[in-house]
């Protein structure tokens, strides 16, 4: 797994499962879904961090979320 893919998995796990910003751990997160290109956007109201992920990145990241090895 590449470093970028590992970072993406870590960020998405924190955003989706914990509901917190991967940068500052704030729960003041804004979520947007862009249906036209299957993209999910997140923005933190606390620190200003923002990022977008596509559906493929989300699927790949979520594969190991509930496995016993992680």
Beta strands, then each sheet from edge to edge (+ up, - down):
strand 1: 29-34
strand 2: 39-44
strand 3: 50-54
sheet 1: 1+ 2- 3+
end
